[in-house]
Amino acid sequence: MVAQGIGRGSVFWALQGPGWLLLVYLIIAQGLTAVSYDLGVAMGTQEAAETITEVGAAFYYGFALGDLLTYIPILLAGLIGHFRGTGWGRMLFAAALGITIYWPIVCLAAVVDARGASGWNLSNEIPFWIVLPCIAAWGTWGLFALMRENRSTNMSTSTETPRPEIDNSGG
């Protein structure tokens, strides 16, 4: 059963396309880093402890491990379920979009708050300020688009049988 009641218009693909690209990025940048932080540094997807301190590296590793264990599986299941048009898929995709809004904001706040901290030598914040707001904006738009999609899908495909009235009059 594929995508019952969901049109495959531009909104659908604006959710699916970037969602799959984000998933691939997360697997490479965060999933591999959770296995080996040094590999993430070598690939250029993570900052070395010498640049961001041991605490900064631990913070980044924590996000990588959290992404591997929760965010990546939720996003994967949500994308598949949304593609198939299932209710559970939309629910999981919405959860993943919530995470997609949250983590860029946390990372940007940490980058700003760490400025000038002893041992924090991040020389170029520009990539953070370009990429992370775009990811959070897509997540925010996606969550609202998914809610609108869900509402219109429910209105156009509702086959729910009305529940019978319950008589509580005691008679």
Secondary structure, 3 states (H helix, E strand, C coil): CCCCCCCCCHHHHHHHHHHHHHHHHHHHHHHHHHHCHHHHHHHCCCCCHHHHHHHHHHHHHHHHHHHHHHHHHHHHHHHHHHHHCCHHHHHHHHHHHHHHHHHHHHHHHHHHHHCCCCCCCCCCCHHHHHHHHHHHHHHHHHHHHHHHHHHHHHHHHCCCCCCCCCCCCCC
